[in-house]
Each structure stands twice: as structure tokens, then as C-alpha cells.
Amino acid sequence: MTQSFWICCLTFAIGVVIVALPDSGPRVFSISELHGPSLIDVLGLVMVMIPWTYSIIYALLKWRRVLFVLGRPLAALSLAAAFTGLVVTTISVSRDGPYWWMGALIAFAGQFAWIVAAFRK
């Protein structure tokens, strides 16, 4: 794995921890009645989104390597899992559902497969 992969992983993990920590500050904006990030959550989300966006773009640019490493069936399955997880997360958060974390986990698994395959040497 490359150094940029590990930097992205570390930044992403720190961002996830920041978002997961309890906070009591006012919301910066509201997504739904129960969901909305505080200022510290926004910082954590930025630390999650920047390396995630970089990694996804890198994986898309290296799609031939991803297909070679994963094979077409697993690459398609992981892509389907990523999209399904994002849809589940979006619907759950917008409707104040309790299952947003399952969608996030499914999306993470699907996307992580592509990212790891893209960064492999």
C-alpha cells in the first residue's frame, strides 16, 4: 500500500472518532428532526469526506486495476453494496430511522474493497 493510502485511512479514522464522540453544541444545520451536525461534527465530517473523496476518485481512475484485483463479479458486488449502503443511510437519516449505521457499514465495506484494490501495488 502507498503512503497516501495510510494517510487517508488515518485522517478518515480520526474524523470518524470525532463524529462519534458525544457533543452538546448547537446544530450548524438540520438534516432531520433528530439529525444535524454541530460545529465539531462538521470538522469530523470534513476529515472523513476529504480522504474518502480522494480515495474514491483514485479508485475510479484505477478501475482497470480494481477489476483485475477483485474480478468483475466481486467488483460489481462491492459497487452494488456501496450504492445500496448510501441509499439506506440517506433514507434512514432523512426519516430519523435507527438503521443509518447499517447502511454506513454496508457502504463502507463496498467502497473499501474498491479503494484497497486501487491502492494495491
MDTraj code that builds the backbone (N, CA, C; nanometers):
import mdtraj as md
import numpy as np

residues = "MET THR GLN SER PHE TRP ILE CYS CYS LEU THR PHE ALA ILE GLY VAL VAL ILE VAL ALA LEU PRO ASP SER GLY PRO ARG VAL PHE SER ILE SER GLU LEU HIS GLY PRO SER LEU ILE ASP VAL LEU GLY LEU VAL MET VAL MET ILE PRO TRP THR TYR SER ILE ILE TYR ALA LEU LEU LYS TRP ARG ARG VAL LEU PHE VAL LEU GLY ARG PRO LEU ALA ALA LEU SER LEU ALA ALA ALA PHE THR GLY LEU VAL VAL THR THR ILE SER VAL SER ARG ASP GLY PRO TYR TRP TRP MET GLY ALA LEU ILE ALA PHE ALA GLY GLN PHE ALA TRP ILE VAL ALA ALA PHE ARG LYS".split()
xyz = np.array([
    [0.0834, -0.1178, 0.0000],
    [0.0000, 0.0000, 0.0000],
    [0.0883, 0.1246, 0.0000],
    [0.0341, 0.2298, -0.0549],
    [0.1108, 0.3531, -0.0651],
    [0.0947, 0.4373, 0.0618],
    [0.1841, 0.5342, 0.0762],
    [0.1785, 0.6222, 0.1923],
    [0.0498, 0.7046, 0.1918],
    [0.0045, 0.7463, 0.0734],
    [-0.1188, 0.8261, 0.0676],
    [-0.2394, 0.7454, 0.1151],
    [-0.2393, 0.6140, 0.0920],
    [-0.3466, 0.5281, 0.1406],
    [-0.3527, 0.5326, 0.2926],
    [-0.2388, 0.5187, 0.3576],
    [-0.2357, 0.5167, 0.5043],
    [-0.2689, 0.6530, 0.5634],
    [-0.2280, 0.7596, 0.4967],
    [-0.2642, 0.8943, 0.5430],
    [-0.4154, 0.9129, 0.5328],
    [-0.4738, 0.8678, 0.4228],
    [-0.6196, 0.8757, 0.4072],
    [-0.6903, 0.7942, 0.5151],
    [-0.6420, 0.6737, 0.5421],
    [-0.7037, 0.5886, 0.6446],
    [-0.6972, 0.6532, 0.7822],
    [-0.5824, 0.7099, 0.8161],
    [-0.5658, 0.7734, 0.9467],
    [-0.6559, 0.8960, 0.9604],
    [-0.6581, 0.9806, 0.8593],
    [-0.7422, 1.1003, 0.8625],
    [-0.8899, 1.0619, 0.8712],
    [-0.9304, 0.9622, 0.7932],
    [-1.0676, 0.9129, 0.7947],
    [-1.1047, 0.8616, 0.9342],
    [-1.0163, 0.7806, 0.9934],
    [-1.0440, 0.7233, 1.1255],
    [-1.0555, 0.8317, 1.2327],
    [-0.9684, 0.9305, 1.2286],
    [-0.9763, 1.0409, 1.3249],
    [-1.1085, 1.1158, 1.3072],
    [-1.1483, 1.1388, 1.1827],
    [-1.2756, 1.2052, 1.1560],
    [-1.3944, 1.1265, 1.2080],
    [-1.3914, 0.9944, 1.1899],
    [-1.4997, 0.9094, 1.2406],
    [-1.5078, 0.9172, 1.3925],
    [-1.3929, 0.9147, 1.4588],
    [-1.3921, 0.9249, 1.6055],
    [-1.4497, 1.0599, 1.6499],
    [-1.4128, 1.1667, 1.5834],
    [-1.4644, 1.2991, 1.6185],
    [-1.6160, 1.3044, 1.6026],
    [-1.6663, 1.2497, 1.4922],
    [-1.8112, 1.2500, 1.4691],
    [-1.8829, 1.1614, 1.5714],
    [-1.8202, 1.0516, 1.6109],
    [-1.8837, 0.9569, 1.7032],
    [-1.8860, 1.0067, 1.8475],
    [-1.7975, 1.0972, 1.8820],
    [-1.7948, 1.1480, 2.0194],
    [-1.9223, 1.2262, 2.0500],
    [-1.9719, 1.2148, 2.1726],
    [-2.0920, 1.2907, 2.2076],
    [-2.0613, 1.4403, 2.2127],
    [-2.1598, 1.5177, 2.1736],
    [-2.1431, 1.6623, 2.1790],
    [-2.2764, 1.7247, 2.2200],
    [-2.2692, 1.8463, 2.2660],
    [-2.3913, 1.9140, 2.3103],
    [-2.4040, 2.0529, 2.2485],
    [-2.3223, 2.0806, 2.1497],
    [-2.3266, 2.2123, 2.0871],
    [-2.4478, 2.2293, 1.9980],
    [-2.4753, 2.3539, 1.9606],
    [-2.5888, 2.3791, 1.8717],
    [-2.5602, 2.3244, 1.7309],
    [-2.6657, 2.2902, 1.6611],
    [-2.6523, 2.2390, 1.5239],
    [-2.6110, 2.3501, 1.4291],
    [-2.5238, 2.3138, 1.3352],
    [-2.4875, 2.4073, 1.2296],
    [-2.6014, 2.4129, 1.1287],
    [-2.6583, 2.2965, 1.0972],
    [-2.7777, 2.2856, 1.0129],
    [-2.8484, 2.1563, 1.0496],
    [-2.9746, 2.1450, 1.0129],
    [-3.0530, 2.0261, 1.0443],
    [-3.0766, 1.9440, 0.9189],
    [-3.0582, 1.8135, 0.9322],
    [-3.0878, 1.7206, 0.8232],
    [-3.2306, 1.6694, 0.8415],
    [-3.2652, 1.6419, 0.9643],
    [-3.3995, 1.5976, 1.0009],
    [-3.4232, 1.6408, 1.1453],
    [-3.5344, 1.5968, 1.2019],
    [-3.5662, 1.6385, 1.3391],
    [-3.4606, 1.5926, 1.4393],
    [-3.4067, 1.4720, 1.4198],
    [-3.3096, 1.4163, 1.5141],
    [-3.1643, 1.4299, 1.4694],
    [-3.1416, 1.4629, 1.3440],
    [-3.0051, 1.4621, 1.2917],
    [-2.9635, 1.5998, 1.2416],
    [-2.8424, 1.6362, 1.2798],
    [-2.7820, 1.7601, 1.2350],
    [-2.6475, 1.7760, 1.3035],
    [-2.5444, 1.8114, 1.2294],
    [-2.4110, 1.8194, 1.2889],
    [-2.3872, 1.9486, 1.3662],
    [-2.3123, 1.9337, 1.4751],
    [-2.2639, 2.0510, 1.5471],
    [-2.1345, 2.0951, 1.4786],
    [-2.0744, 2.2003, 1.5287],
    [-1.9511, 2.2515, 1.4688],
    [-1.8387, 2.1467, 1.4736],
    [-1.8257, 2.0749, 1.5851],
    [-1.7212, 1.9729, 1.5962],
    [-1.7502, 1.8559, 1.5023],
    [-1.8789, 1.8230, 1.4829],
    [-1.9157, 1.7189, 1.3876],
    [-1.8791, 1.7588, 1.2446],
    [-1.8976, 1.8858, 1.2128],
    [-1.8619, 1.9340, 1.0791],
    [-1.7115, 1.9162, 1.0563],
    [-1.6310, 1.9462, 1.1577],
    [-1.4866, 1.9247, 1.1473],
    [-1.4567, 1.7768, 1.1206],
    [-1.5212, 1.6885, 1.1960],
    [-1.5029, 1.5452, 1.1753],
    [-1.5486, 1.5014, 1.0372],
    [-1.6610, 1.5548, 0.9913],
    [-1.7112, 1.5196, 0.8580],
    [-1.6159, 1.5648, 0.7477],
    [-1.5561, 1.6806, 0.7647],
    [-1.4569, 1.7268, 0.6667],
    [-1.3376, 1.6309, 0.6656],
    [-1.2965, 1.5850, 0.7849],
    [-1.1840, 1.4914, 0.7942],
    [-1.2201, 1.3540, 0.7371],
    [-1.3468, 1.3234, 0.7288],
    [-1.3922, 1.1989, 0.6660],
    [-1.4059, 1.2181, 0.5150],
    [-1.4665, 1.3282, 0.4736],
    [-1.5011, 1.3481, 0.3332],
    [-1.3805, 1.3729, 0.2421],
    [-1.2809, 1.4440, 0.2897],
    [-1.1663, 1.4738, 0.2028],
    [-1.0903, 1.3468, 0.1649],
    [-1.0482, 1.2632, 0.2599],
    [-0.9771, 1.1419, 0.2170],
    [-1.0682, 1.0427, 0.1444],
    [-1.1966, 1.0396, 0.1816],
    [-1.2893, 0.9492, 0.1136],
    [-1.3053, 0.9903, -0.0325],
    [-1.3242, 1.1204, -0.0574],
    [-1.3386, 1.1699, -0.1945],
    [-1.2126, 1.1424, -0.2750],
    [-1.0972, 1.1715, -0.2171],
    [-0.9698, 1.1434, -0.2853],
    [-0.9585, 0.9950, -0.3195],
    [-0.9913, 0.9083, -0.2237],
    [-0.9775, 0.7640, -0.2441],
    [-1.0742, 0.7119, -0.3490],
    [-1.1963, 0.7610, -0.3489],
    [-1.2953, 0.7175, -0.4481],
    [-1.2536, 0.7630, -0.5876],
    [-1.2098, 0.8870, -0.6006],
    [-1.1634, 0.9347, -0.7313],
    [-1.0443, 0.8526, -0.7784],
    [-0.9509, 0.8249, -0.6886],
    [-0.8345, 0.7428, -0.7224],
    [-0.8781, 0.6034, -0.7672],
    [-0.9737, 0.5439, -0.6957],
    [-1.0226, 0.4104, -0.7313],
    [-1.0907, 0.4114, -0.8676],
    [-1.1649, 0.5169, -0.8964],
    [-1.2298, 0.5257, -1.0278],
    [-1.1275, 0.5438, -1.1399],
    [-1.0234, 0.6198, -1.1121],
    [-0.9175, 0.6364, -1.2123],
    [-0.8401, 0.5069, -1.2347],
    [-0.8330, 0.4241, -1.1327],
    [-0.7610, 0.2966, -1.1409],
    [-0.8585, 0.1782, -1.1564],
    [-0.9705, 0.1997, -1.2229],
    [-1.0734, 0.0972, -1.2312],
    [-1.0246, -0.0304, -1.2980],
    [-0.9309, -0.0225, -1.3911],
    [-0.8782, -0.1452, -1.4537],
    [-0.8033, -0.2306, -1.3513],
    [-0.7257, -0.1651, -1.2651],
    [-0.6560, -0.2373, -1.1590],
    [-0.7566, -0.2996, -1.0628],
    [-0.8604, -0.2252, -1.0299],
    [-0.9646, -0.2757, -0.9393],
    [-1.0288, -0.4004, -0.9987],
    [-1.0638, -0.3945, -1.1266],
    [-1.1246, -0.5109, -1.1923],
    [-1.0290, -0.6288, -1.1958],
    [-0.9013, -0.6017, -1.2160],
    [-0.8031, -0.7100, -1.2189],
    [-0.7869, -0.7734, -1.0806],
    [-0.7783, -0.6910, -0.9773],
    [-0.7565, -0.7410, -0.8417],
    [-0.8816, -0.8109, -0.7878],
    [-0.9971, -0.7491, -0.8040],
    [-1.1203, -0.8049, -0.7472],
    [-1.1895, -0.9046, -0.8393],
    [-1.1715, -0.8885, -0.9688],
    [-1.2503, -0.9654, -1.0639],
    [-1.3835, -0.8946, -1.0855],
    [-1.4403, -0.9140, -1.2024],
    [-1.5653, -0.8433, -1.2348],
    [-1.6803, -0.8742, -1.1389],
    [-1.7048, -1.0018, -1.1024],
    [-1.8194, -1.0275, -1.0142],
    [-1.8071, -0.9590, -0.8767],
    [-1.6905, -0.9690, -0.8138],
    [-1.6723, -0.9065, -0.6825],
    [-1.6703, -0.7545, -0.6927],
    [-1.6128, -0.7017, -0.8002],
    [-1.6130, -0.5564, -0.8198],
    [-1.7557, -0.5057, -0.8350],
    [-1.8386, -0.5773, -0.9101],
    [-1.9789, -0.5373, -0.9278],
    [-2.0553, -0.5501, -0.7967],
    [-2.0305, -0.6576, -0.7224],
    [-2.0979, -0.6772, -0.5946],
    [-2.0611, -0.5680, -0.4943],
    [-1.9331, -0.5333, -0.4878],
    [-1.8917, -0.4290, -0.3941],
    [-1.9461, -0.2926, -0.4354],
    [-1.9550, -0.2672, -0.5645],
    [-2.0133, -0.1416, -0.6117],
    [-2.1627, -0.1357, -0.5774],
    [-2.2326, -0.2473, -0.5948],
    [-2.3745, -0.2536, -0.5586],
    [-2.3924, -0.2332, -0.4077],
    [-2.3050, -0.2931, -0.3282],
    [-2.3121, -0.2754, -0.1823],
    [-2.2889, -0.1294, -0.1454],
    [-2.1931, -0.0655, -0.2103],
    [-2.1639, 0.0752, -0.1812],
    [-2.2858, 0.1628, -0.2085],
    [-2.3479, 0.1456, -0.3239],
    [-2.4652, 0.2269, -0.3576],
    [-2.5837, 0.1942, -0.2668],
    [-2.6050, 0.0670, -0.2389],
    [-2.7146, 0.0268, -0.1510],
    [-2.6963, 0.0869, -0.0120],
    [-2.5748, 0.0794, 0.0400],
    [-2.5472, 0.1359, 0.1716],
    [-2.5696, 0.2851, 0.1774],
    [-2.5290, 0.3562, 0.0729],
    [-2.5507, 0.5010, 0.0692],
    [-2.6992, 0.5348, 0.0656],
    [-2.7769, 0.4563, -0.0092],
    [-2.9216, 0.4789, -0.0166],
    [-2.9861, 0.4521, 0.1196],
    [-2.9478, 0.3402, 0.1834],
    [-3.0035, 0.3067, 0.3150],
    [-2.9697, 0.4154, 0.4168],
    [-2.8471, 0.4621, 0.4153],
    [-2.8048, 0.5668, 0.5082],
    [-2.8832, 0.6959, 0.4846],
    [-2.8947, 0.7356, 0.3600],
    [-2.9663, 0.8589, 0.3261],
    [-3.1124, 0.8522, 0.3688],
    [-3.1784, 0.7427, 0.3364],
    [-3.3197, 0.7286, 0.3723],
    [-3.3366, 0.7233, 0.5238],
    [-3.2519, 0.6482, 0.5913],
    [-3.2642, 0.6335, 0.7358],
    [-3.2432, 0.7663, 0.8081],
    [-3.1420, 0.8416, 0.7680],
    [-3.1158, 0.9703, 0.8335],
    [-3.2277, 1.0697, 0.8030],
    [-3.2734, 1.0744, 0.6785],
    [-3.3775, 1.1717, 0.6434],
    [-3.5112, 1.1411, 0.7102],
    [-3.5342, 1.0142, 0.7443],
    [-3.6592, 0.9764, 0.8102],
    [-3.6408, 0.9502, 0.9598],
    [-3.5268, 0.9898, 1.0134],
    [-3.4945, 0.9700, 1.1549],
    [-3.4988, 0.8233, 1.1954],
    [-3.4608, 0.7359, 1.1032],
    [-3.4587, 0.5926, 1.1312],
    [-3.3359, 0.5524, 1.2104],
    [-3.3430, 0.4392, 1.2780],
    [-3.2315, 0.3947, 1.3614],
    [-3.1269, 0.3115, 1.2863],
    [-3.1460, 0.2882, 1.1570],
    [-3.0590, 0.1947, 1.0857],
    [-2.9545, 0.2628, 0.9972],
    [-2.9273, 0.3898, 1.0199],
    [-2.8292, 0.4609, 0.9379],
    [-2.6921, 0.3951, 0.9473],
    [-2.6573, 0.3437, 1.0645],
    [-2.5247, 0.2840, 1.0842],
    [-2.5086, 0.1553, 1.0025],
    [-2.6178, 0.0811, 0.9797],
    [-2.6077, -0.0391, 0.8961],
    [-2.5798, -0.0015, 0.7513],
    [-2.6483, 0.1011, 0.7043],
    [-2.6229, 0.1490, 0.5684],
    [-2.4807, 0.1990, 0.5531],
    [-2.4335, 0.2721, 0.6541],
    [-2.2962, 0.3236, 0.6501],
    [-2.1951, 0.2097, 0.6482],
    [-2.2215, 0.1053, 0.7242],
    [-2.1311, -0.0103, 0.7279],
    [-2.1296, -0.0843, 0.5945],
    [-2.2459, -0.1018, 0.5336],
    [-2.2545, -0.1671, 0.4024],
    [-2.1815, -0.0838, 0.2977],
    [-2.2056, 0.0467, 0.2976],
    [-2.1394, 0.1357, 0.2016],
    [-1.9881, 0.1333, 0.2214],
    [-1.9444, 0.1386, 0.3469],
    [-1.8016, 0.1361, 0.3771],
    [-1.7370, 0.0081, 0.3239],
    [-1.8011, -0.1056, 0.3466],
    [-1.7445, -0.2338, 0.3014],
    [-1.7308, -0.2363, 0.1499],
    [-1.8332, -0.1932, 0.0799],
    [-1.8274, -0.1928, -0.0660],
    [-1.7235, -0.0969, -0.1203],
    [-1.7171, 0.0208, -0.0630],
    [-1.6206, 0.1203, -0.1097],
    [-1.4782, 0.0834, -0.0710],
    [-1.4623, 0.0272, 0.0468],
    [-1.3282, -0.0081, 0.0933],
    [-1.2656, -0.1152, 0.0044],
    [-1.3457, -0.2079, -0.0453],
    [-1.2936, -0.3110, -0.1357],
    [-1.2334, -0.2462, -0.2606],
    [-1.3042, -0.1507, -0.3190],
    [-1.2525, -0.0813, -0.4365],
    [-1.1273, 0.0002, -0.4036],
    [-1.1302, 0.0686, -0.2905],
    [-1.0174, 0.1534, -0.2521],
    [-0.8925, 0.0708, -0.2280],
    [-0.9043, -0.0375, -0.1530],
    [-0.7883, -0.1238, -0.1260],
    [-0.7334, -0.1812, -0.2564],
    [-0.8220, -0.2267, -0.3427],
    [-0.7784, -0.2828, -0.4710],
    [-0.7064, -0.1777, -0.5553],
    [-0.7552, -0.0547, -0.5525],
    [-0.6926, 0.0513, -0.6312],
    [-0.5546, 0.0888, -0.5807],
    [-0.5356, 0.0863, -0.4499],
    [-0.4081, 0.1284, -0.3911],
    [-0.3056, 0.0147, -0.3835],
    [-0.3467, -0.1078, -0.4157],
    [-0.2507, -0.2176, -0.4119],
    [-0.1431, -0.1992, -0.5168],
    [-0.0258, -0.2424, -0.4828],
    [0.0848, -0.2308, -0.5798],
    [0.1018, -0.3605, -0.6534],
])
top = md.Topology()
chain = top.add_chain()
for i, resn in enumerate(residues, 1):
    res = top.add_residue(resn, chain, resSeq=i)
    for name in ("N", "CA", "C"):
        top.add_atom(name, md.element.get_by_symbol(name[0]), res)
traj = md.Trajectory(xyz[None], top)
